[in-house]
Amino acid sequence: MKRSRLSFKKIKKMLGKANPDKRAAHVEQLSGLFEKVSTGEVVLVYIDEAHFHRGMDPGYGWGRVGKRIWRKSGRAKLSERLNCYGAYDFSNGESLLWEDGWCDGERTVKFLRELKRWREGKAGKLVVIWDNTPCHAAKVVKAEAARLGIELVFLPGYSPDLNPIERLWGWMRQEVTRGHCHGSVAELTAACQAFIAAVNQDPVAVVDRLWPVFELDPGVQGETPDLILILVYLAPSPKRPKRRGGSQEHRQQRMVGACSPSWAGPNGCGSKDATSDGDTLADPPLRFGTRPPSRPRRD
């Protein structure tokens, strides 16, 4: 493999349904917005909806050695689910969590008003980047955004990787719902709000973790992606060692012969033999079926 200039690495998934031209155009548009963010002309906000169940998300936990931990599969009721809107302010490294029942056009309009109040006093034009879900592309939503002075930028289809708030949801699931079952939706909501309040205390860490995508996969850049090389290794079936015959006395003699002749006495590893200093080395008796004792140190 090394002579063929191959290395062992993790396989990265490339989106197959996404339009490469539209993704490249969005990244180019994002680069222009980033320059305006650097000069304070634009407040760039990413928006997405999320649904959290109060049940426990499977993860890692402590269990008995040799025993797998199982979790019964099931579908949570809609009444036990938190439906919320989220906003990630890339310009200031802050996040917002807002919930008011179902996520539809009417509540999206309310959320845009809440977003405007949340960013009130921040310098720069408010620019929102989100996907093309129906509640985002509704006419009433676009009209309300224009009235509020919010510029809408739509992500290309099948491109969740271009929205960094998706990583915020994964971060929240890891800290709030993984390995923990909340007693009620209200308790789950309070835990999610507490998480948002905690991460907002360190804007630099938030921006560093939720940095937008400025580089696309090889298929978009015109390169030919490497083929996946799959090697199947068939391990030989384990064979039981052959049982060596002979009497127990002969087997003990073979084991004694494996000991170092520099310190083993004429009667084997468990004997007492005189040394050059006149001292004796007393070793525990060797029993068949056990490993020979380690070589003693000479003083």
Buried (B, 14 or more C-beta within 10 A) or exposed (E): EEEEEEEEEEEEEEBEEBBBEBBBEBBEEBEEBBEBBEEEBBBBBBBBBBEBBBBBBEEEEEEEEEEEEEEEEEEEEEEBBBBBBBBBBBBBBBBBBBBEEEBEBBBBBEBBEBBBEBBEEBEBEBBBBBBEEEBBBBEEBEEBBEEBEBBBBBBBEBBEBBBBBBBBBEBBBEBBBBEBEBEEBEEBBEBBBEBBEEBBEEBEEBBEBBEBBEEBBEBBEEEEEEEEEEEEEEEEEEEEEEEEEEEEEEBBEEBBEEBEEEBBBEEBBBBEBEEEEEEEBEBEEBEEEEEBEEBEEEE
